[in-house]
C-alpha cells in the first residue's frame, strides 16, 4: 500500500517525486509545428524506442501521399502531380469510410434505443430529479393490477425491483375506503413539470381519486421500500365540484425522502373547474424506529438515511449521538445528483473504534442519470468514479465517530488526496456498483482529524476500480489558515512564467453552442469555456493547456456540495482538467482518423491527486493548467497523459499526477 502523509504526518497519498526529468518520461512526443501565425495546429507524434515516430498504417499511407494526419495537405513545388492525385483519393476515401461508419453507428444505435425503450425517445434525468427507489417498465395499470396493489402485491404489479430482502411491504392504496380508480392510463416518471405525472380514470369521489393517483405514484417509485412495514398517510385540500367520474391527472410538484418519503402534487379533472392539492407520505409502523439498522432486517443504512445525512436529521442517519449536527454546518454527504451512495450492506466496526473497519456499500447507476447525458465520455465520467468511491469510503469512517471526540467543535469534511486505478473498462449504465471499503487509520489532532481508507468497486462480483484516499475533518480555524500546496509561497502558472510563449485559444463555449458538435460536455458539466494552448510548451515540452473561469456563486454544485457548507467538489476540478485535455485532443486532430471516436478512462493507469484548499463561492476564479506528458498511439486510438494544477486567486491548491484520457474507436455494447 502507498504510504500516505499529511503536512509532516506520514499519510500523504502523493508518491510522484518532484523534479521529474524528461529522461524518465515514456513516449514524450516529438512535435511538428507548421510555419505561420500563432494558432497553427501542432501535430504530435509519439516516438518509438529508436526515436522514430510511431505511425499507423493510415499514417504511413498519408506520409507516402504527402498528407500529415490532422494537418492541411500543404504541397511543395517538388510534389509530383501523380502523388497529388493519389493524396486526394486517399483523403476522400478515408473521409467516405469515416462518414459511412458514423452513419451505420447512428442507425444501429437508433435501432437499439428503439428496441430497449419500446420505441420511445430516451430521456435523461435532470440533475435535480428524484431518483426512484425501484425501477419498472410498467406505465399503465388496469383494474386488476390496481386491485392487486390494494392487496399489497407491489412486486407482482411493478416487478422484482420492487421487492427487497428484509422489507415488509404493507403500504397500499385506497386504505380503508373503496378503490375509485378504474384504470391508470399513463405514469410518466418525468412528466408534468418534470417531477412526474399520473393520468387515471375514476368513478366516485374525486378527492379519493386524487389521493389514490398520488399513492400509486409513491408505490411506483418504490418509496415504501426504505421503511419496512410502513403505510401511506394522505392530505388533500381544495374542491372539484360536481365531478363523480372522468379522467384525473396528477401533476407532481415535489418528491423527497426528508423528513419522510412523500409525493406532493396538484390534481385536476378533465373538463371540470377546480383543483386539489394532495400529499401522500410514507410513515413508519407506530412505535418502530427509523435509525441505523431499524428500518430493514438486512441493511444498516439505506437511501432514506443517506438523504438525511446529506441535508436532514443526522440522528436519523447516524444515530442519536449525532443529533447536535442537525441543522448546522457539519460533515455531510453531497445532495441531489451528487449523492452517489445508496445503501450500507454490512459494517464490521463499532462506534468509537477508530483504528480499522471494513464495510460494503452499493450505488445504483441508472442509464438515464444526468451525468451520462452531460458527459463527453462514452460512459460514466471520471468525477463520478471518484465521488461514488470516496463517498462510500468516507461514510462509515464518519459513522465510527471521529468528530464525537471533539464535542462542540464545528468540523468540516475535506478530501486531501489519494490514488486510483481503473482495472477494466465497463459500461456502468443500469448497473449496481458494490463498494468494498476499509478504514485503515484515524489520527486525532487539535482542531482536526485525519482518516485513511482503501476501496475496491465491483459489478457482478468483478472489480473494475480501486484506490486509497485520505480525508480530514477541520475546524473553522484550521480551514482559515490553509496555505495551499506550496506552504504559502508564490507558485505561478507555467504561462505566467513564460509571458512570451505563443498562445492560441480553443473556444470551447462556441463549440458547445453547436448542438450537433460531438464529444462535448454540456449543461451541468460545462466546466470550462476556453483553453489557451502553447504548442510544444509546458514542463515536458509536449504541449501546455491553461484555462481561467469565473466562479458564479449560484453555480449548481454549491447547493449540492455541501448543505450549509458550499465548496466546489474536488472531483469537478479534476473533471475540468479532463475537459481541457479532451478539447485539445480534438483540436489536435486525434479524432480525424478514427471512424467513430469516443472518450474513455483508460485502464491500468494509476492517477494521483492532492488537495490542500477549497474553492468557495466567493473565491472569484478557478484557474487550471495541464502539462501534456505522454502520448500513446495504439491500434484503436490515442491515450494522453498529463499532470495538472488548479489555483484559487494567489494559491495553488490542487495537484494532479498522471491524469489520462483515451480517445478510441467505439466498441459495440
N, C-alpha and C positions, 0 to 999 in steps of 0.2 A: 504494500500500500504506500502511496505517496505520503511523505512527511508534510504536515501542514504547519503553518506558522502564522501568527498574527502579531505584528509590531513587537517582535522580540520573543514572543511566546511560541514554542515550536508547534505550530498548527497550520502554517501558510501553505495553501494548495499550489502555489505557483512554483514550478521547478525549472522553468526556462532560464538559463543564465543570461546575465547582462553582457553586452558587448559581443553578441554572436557575430562571427565573421562570415564573409561570403563563402569561404572555403568549406564551411560546414553545411551550406545550403545545397540541397539536391535539386537539380533541374532549374537553376536560375536561368531565365530565358535570355537569349540574345535578343537584340531589338533592331528593327529596321525602320527608320523614320523617313518618310517621303519628304523631299525638299519642298519648301513652300512656307506659307504663313502658319502662325500658331493656330492650332485646331486641326491640323492634319492628322489622320489616324495613324497610330503606330501598330504594326502587326507583329506581336511577339511570337517567336518560335522556340520551343524548348530544345536545348541541345542534347544530343545523345552522349554516351560515355566518351566518345572520341572528339566531342566538341562540335560535331556537325549537327545542324538542325534535324530533329525528328520530323519526318514527313509521312503523311498518309498516302495511300495510292492516288487519291484525288488530288492531293497537293503536288505529287510527282507529275501527274498529267498537267497540272496548272503550270508547274515550273517549266516543263517542256514546251508548253504553248505560250509562255511568257506572261502568265497570269499569276499574281500573288493573291492567295485567298484573302478575302476581306479588304482588298485594296483595289483602286482603279486600275484598269488594264492599260497602263501607260505604255506607249510604243517608242522605240528608238528608230533612228534613221537606218540602222543596220538590220531591222526586222524584215524578214523575207515575207513577201505577200502570201505565200502558201501557209506559213506559220500564223500569219494574221487571220487568215480564213479559218484555220484549224482552231485557233483560240476562241473565235466567236462561236463556232459549232459546239466546242466543249462547254462553254459557258451557257449557251442556250439549252443544251441537253441537260446539264445539271439543274438549271432552273426549272425545266419542264418536269424532271423527275421529282424535285422537291415539291412543286405545286401539286403533282399527281398524288404523291404520298400524303400530303396535308389534306387534300380533298377526300381521299379514301379514309383517312383517320376521322375526319369530321362526319362522314356518312356512317362509319362504324359506330362512333360514339353516340350519334343521334339514335341509332338502332338500339344500342344498349340502354340508353336512358329511357327510351320509349318502352322497352320491354320491362325494365325494373321499376318503372314508376306508373305502369298502366297507361302509358300514352300521354301523361300529363307533364307539363314543364317542371323541371326541378327547381325548387325554391330553397334559397339559402337563408337560414335564420338570421335575424338581426342580432348584433352583439348583445343587446339588452333583452332578447327574447327569453321567456321562461323555458327552462329545459325540462321536458316531460320526464317523469319518474319511470315510465314504461312507454314503449312504442307499439303501435299496431297499424296495420294497413286498412283496418275496417273504418269506414266513414259513413255507413248507413246502418240503421237498426230497424228491423221490422218489429211488429208487436210481440212476437215470440221471443226475440232477443231481449226486448225491454222487460218482459216478464221474468226471464232468466236473471237479469240484473237484480230485480226485486227479491230474488231467492238467494242472492249472494254469489252467483256463478260468474265472477268477474273474469277469470282467465278463460272460462268456456266461451264467453262472448268476444273478448278482445284478444285472446291468445295467450301463450305461455309466458310472455314477458310480464304479464300482469299477475304473476304468481311468484312469491318469494318464500324461501325457506325461513321458518320461524315467525312468519307473519300470518295472523288470523285476519281474514277479510270479513268484517262484519258490516261495513258500510254498504247501504243500498238505497236506491231512490224510492221516493213516494212515502217512506216511513210508515206511519200508521194509517195514512189516508189512501184513497183509491189512486191507481195509476191512470192519469188523464191523457198521457201521451199515447197516441195510436201508432206513430211511426216517426223516426228521426230520418229525415231525408238528406241531411248533409252535416258532417262535422268537419270543420276546417281548422287545422292547428294554428295557422297564421292568418285566419280570415278576419273579417271586420276591419278594425283599426290596426290589426297586426297581432293582437293577443289571442285571437281565435273567435270562432262563432259556431253556433248550433242552430239549425233550422229544423222544426218539427211540426207535425200535425197533432192537434189535440181535440178532445171532446170533453168539456167540463169547465171547471173553474180556471180562468186564465192565470190567476196568481199561482195556483198549483202547477200549471203548465210551465210558468216562468221558473219556478223553483226546480222543477224536475229537469228542465233543459240544463240548468247550471249544475245539478247533481250528476247528470250524465257526463258533462264535460269534465268534472272533477274526477270521475271514475275513469274516463278515457285517458286522462293524464297520469293515472296511477297514484294520485295523491294519498289514498289510504294506505299505500304500501310502506309508508315511513312511520306509521303509528299502528302497531298491532292491536286488533280489537276495537278500532276507532269507529265512530259513527259520524253522520252528517247532520249539521245544525244549520237551519236556514233563516234568513231575514229577508223580508220583502216589503217594499214601500211603493206607494203610487196607486193609480187606478187605471183600468181599461174598461170603460162602461159598455154594457150590452154586447158582450162577446162571450159566447159559450162554446164556440168551436171555431176552427180555422187553422191558419198557419202562423206559428210564432217563431220569431228569430231572436236569439240571444246574441248580443254583441258584447264580447268580453272586454272589460276595461282595465282589470287588474288581476294579476296572478302572483302568489307569493307563498313561501313556506314559513314566514315570520309574521306574527308570533305563532300562528298555527297555519297549516296549509289551507288556502282559501281561493275561491273564484268569485269575482265581482263583475257584474255586467248589467246591461240595460236590455229589457225585453220589450218587443213591440209585436202586435198582432197585425197582419196584413189587412189593409183596408179599414182599420179602426183607429180613431184618435186615442192618444194617451200612451203612457209607457210605465213600466215597472222597473224599479231598481232592486236588484237581488244580489245577495251574498250567501254563498254556501261555504261553511267552514268544516274542516275535518278535525274532530276533537277526540282526545284520548278517552279510554274507558274510565268512568268515575273511580277515583282512588288509586289509579295507576300512575307511576312516574314517567317522566319523559327524558330523563338524563341519560348519560352514557350507560349502555347495556340494558336500559329499561324499556325500550320500545320494540325490541326484537330479541328472540332467543338466540339468533345466530350472528348478530352484528353488534360490535361495541358502539360504533357511530355510523350514521347514515347521512343522506343528503339534508335532512332536517337539521341535524347537528352542525353540519358544515355551514349552512346558511346562517345559523345563529352565531357561530364562531366568526363569520365574516362581518355581520352587522346587527346581531341581535343580542340575546341574553347569554353571556358566557357561562353562567351557572348551568343552563340547559345544555350547552355544547360540551363543557369540560368538567362540570361538577360544581357543587356549592362553594368549594374553595376559591373559585374564580369569579364569584359574584361581584367583587369590587371592581372588576374590569369592564362591567357592562355600562354602556353609555359614556365611556371616557376613552381617551386615546390609549391604546394598549396593543399588544400583539394580536394580530388578526390574520385570517386568510383573505385573499382578494375577493371581490364580489362580482356579480354579474357574469359576463362571458369570460372573465379571467379567473373564476373559481374552477379549478381543474383537478379536483379530487372529490370523489363521491362517497366512498364507504371505507370503514376500517373493519377488516375481517378478523384480525387477531392481533394481540399485543402481549408479549411475554414479560413485560416490565411491570412496575408498580409506581404509584405516586410517591415522589420523594426519593426514589432510587435513580440517580442521575448518571451513573457510570456507564451503563450499557442497557440496550433493549433491542429486540427485533420485532418487526410488525409487518403486516401485509395490508395494503390498501388497493382500491380499484378506482378507475376512472373510465366512464363510458364516453366514447368519442363519436357522436352521431355524424352521419355523412352530410347532413345539412348544417353543420356547425359553421358559424360565421367566419372562422379563420380559414376554412377550406375555400370559401368564396372570395376572400380578400387577398390571399397569398399569391405570389408569383410561382410558388413551388408546385410540383406535381401532386404532392400530398401534404401532410402536416408540416407547417412552418417550423423553423428551428426554435423559435421562442416558446412554442407550446411543449416541445420536448423538454426544454429547460424548466418551464413553470410547473408542469404536472409532476416531474420528478422531484423538484425542490419543495413544492408544497407538501407532497406525500412524505418526504423525509423529515421536514421540519415539524409536521403536525403532531406526531407523538412525542417528539422531543419536548415540545411545549407542554403537552399533556402530562409529562413526567414532573413538571413543576419547577423549572429553574427560576422563574420570576417570583415564585412564592417565597423564596429565600430572602427577598428584599421587599417586604410589605410596605405599602405607602409610597413606593417609588414608581414613577411613570417610566416604563421601559418600552422602547420602540424596537421592532424587529427589522434587521437588515441582513441580507446575504453578503458575504465577504469574499467569496470566490470558490473555485473548485475546478475539477477536470471532468470531462465526459467524453464518451465514445459511442458512436452508432455502430452496433455489432453487425447488423444486417439491415438492408433496406426493405421496408414493408409499407403497404398502403394501409393506413390505420382508420380509414373510414368505416364506421359502424362496428368498430372493434372495442372490446373491453380490455383496457390496459391494466395489468396487475403489477403493482409496485411493491417490491420486497426491499425494505429499508432497515438499516441498523443505526441506532445511536451508538457512537463509538466513545465519546467522552464529553464531559461538561466541566468547564472551568469557571468558577465564580470569582469575579473581580469587583472592586468597589465601583458601583455605578454601572456595571455591565456584567454580562455572562457570555461565554462562548461555548458553542456545541459543534461537534463534528459528526458527520454521517457518511455512510456509503449506501448505494442503492442500485438495484437492477430492475429494469422494466421488461415485462414479457407479454406476449399474446399467445394464447392457446398453449401455454407451457414452454414456449420457446423465447429465450431472452433476445432483445433487439437493441437495448440501450443500457449503459452502465456508467457510473460515475461516483464521485465523492465531493463533499462540499462542507463549508463551514458557515454557520450563522452566528450573529451576535445580537444580544438584547442590550440596548444602550439607553442611558438616562438622557434627559434633555441637555445636561451639561456636557456629556461626552459627545453628543451629536454636534453641539455648537462649536466644539474645539477640534473638529476634523481638519486635518492638514493635507488630505489627498494622498496620492501615491508617492509624492516626492518630498515628504516632510515639510511642506510649506514653501519649498524652494521653487523659483520660476521654472517652468517646463514648457517652453513654447512649442508650437507645432513645427513640423519639418518645413512647411510652407513659409512660416514666419521667419525661419532661419535661412531660407533661400528666397529672398524677395525678388531676385532676378530670374527665377525659374519661368519657363514658357508655359503658361497655363491656358488650357482650353476648357470649355464648360459643356457638360451634358445637361440639357434641360429636361429633367425628369417630370416636372409638372406638366409641361407641354405634351410629352408622350402619354402621360396618364390621362390627359384631357381627351385623347383619342380613344373612344370606347372600343375600337377594334384592335388597338395596339396589344400584341401578345406579350406574355411573360412579364406582366406589370402588376405590382402590388397596388391595391386600391382601397378606397373608403377608410375603414379603421386602421389599415396597415399602410396608409400613405404617410410614411415617416420621414421622407426626405423630398426636397423639391428640386435640387440641382446637385451636381457633382462636379467639382473642379479637378481636372486631371493634369498631371505632369508626366508626359510620356517618358519612360526611362528614368524617372525620378524616384525618390524615396530611399529608405535605408538600404534596400537591396538592389537599387538601380534597375528595377524591373517594372516600375510604374508606381505612381503615388496618387491617392484619392483624398479629397477634402470636401467636407460639407458643413454648412452652418445653417441652423434653423432656429427661428424664434420660438420660444415657449409661449403657448397660449394657455393661461390659467383655466380656461374652460375645456381644454383637451379632454376627451372622453375617459382616458385612463386614470386621471386624478381622482375621479369619483369611484373608481374600482380598486385602487391600489394606494392606500388602504382607506377604509372607512375611518374618518376623523384624523387621518394621518397621511395626507396625499403626497406621494412621490412617484416619479416615473419608474416603472418596473425596469430593473436592470436588464432583463431578458429582451425588452424592446430596444434598449440601447444596443445590444448585440445585434438584434434584427435590423436596425437601421444601417449598421456597417455592412451586413449581408446585402442589403438592398443596393448600397453603393457599389459593391463588388459585382452584383448581378448586372446593374446598368452599365458598368464598364465593360463587362464581358460581351454584352450585346453590342455596344458601341464599337468594340474592337473587332467585331466580325466573327466571333467564335461560333455563332449560331448559323452562319451563312452556308456552311457545307453540311449541316445536319437537317435531314428531311423534316422531322417533327421534333424539335428540341423542347426539353423540359429541364427545369431546375430541380435538383435533389440535394439532400445532405449526404455526402459521401460516407461510405462505411470504412471502419477500421482506421480512422484518423482522429487522434485524441486532441481535443480542444481544451484550452485552459483560459480561465478568466479570473480577474481580480478586481474587486470594487473597494474603494476607500472614500466614499462620499455618496451624496444623493442629489438628485435633481428635484428641486422644489418648484411649485407653480410660479414663484416669484423670482426664479433664477435668471430669467431673461433669454438665454440661448443655450442650445446644445451644439457643441462643435465636435466633429469627429474627423479622424484621418485613418487611412489604411495604407500599409506598405505591401505591395504585391511581392510575394516571397518565392513562390514556386508556381510553375505552370506545367501541368502534366497532360500530355495528349495521349489518348487511348483509341482503341478501335471504334468506340461508340461516342466519343465526345472529349470534353476537356474538364480538368479539375484545377481550380485556382486556390492557392493557399496564401493567406495574408495575416499580418499582425496589425493590430489597431489600438487606438486610444480614443477616449472621449473626455471633453473638458466642459465644466461649467465655467463661467467667467473667472479667469485667473487661477484655476485649479484643475489639474488633470486627475480624474477620479476613477476611470475605468481603464483597464488594460486587457487586451485580448491577444492570445498567442495561438497560432496555427488554426485560425478560423478558415474552414474550407467550404467551397461552393462547387457543385458539379453541374455541368450543362451537357446533357447526353440525349441520345435518341430515346423517345418514349418506348416503354415496354408495354406489351399487352397486359391488362389486368386479369 
